[in-house]
């Protein structure tokens, strides 16, 4: 393959490509992809991309936030350009804040947001591995999902949208624009205002299949406004007057739910990603151990 000739591009394009390479290296990715370039373009001072996004009705700051959240959730290729001992120290250096839920500890994210548990597990088959400390990340996400649902049930009297068949607090569309909602357990008081993240519940299919399918059926039967040409829209809220139904299709949200549906149906994404050579190298470097899959049951 011929090396890229940067002189063919404008100065701003050259700056973006160089910045994208730097971003990939910083986060431990073995190569740059369109997401690295998009982040670099969105961060450019006086760049054309934020201006274009605004002109078509988008919100550059919200888009950049979504891209950054995707990077935070992506697994890092620890074995590629990092010394194995350093990779292990970096992994062990991640905070593992624990909070209780129904007598069990959950390793939580600060805001109790569903997406932060889901985005990496849409790719990596955590049900097949334990980390070097014996942490079961699949079971952790399952518990966090059950806690998120229970939080909605507990607050059903406050917000009409919440009940046993309508739950899911995550980042996405809302009556007031992009919001980042969550539930306990969390490190700080979670934000929520009655909006249910539909993609958040659908993305929970591998972890609580019966409960997620129950909600999907409820929405399809009782709230046809949540459904469109490309499946379910992002979110809805009955806590406002009149009731609000999103018409947004955020690629990052729809993408996560689609990956999770395919994983439930065939395991394809988990299989291809987890068994790719870079990920197998990374799992080996970090001393993850393979295990026999267990049958998932709802609580």
Secondary structure, DSSP 8 states (H G I E B T S, - for coil): -----GGGS-HHHHHHHHHHHHHHHHTT-SS--HHHHHHHHHH-TT-HHHHHHHHTT--HHHHHHHHHHHHHHS---TTTSS-HHHHHHHHHHS---EEEETTEEEE--TT--HHHHHTTTTTS-GGGEE-TT---HHHHHHHHHHHHHHHHHHTTTT-TT-BTTB----EE--TTSSEE---SSSSS-----SEEEHHHHHTTTTTSHHHHHHHHHHHHHH-GGGEETTEE-SEEESSSSS-EE-----HHHHHHHHHHHHHHHT-HHHHHHHTSHHHHHHHHHTT-EE---------
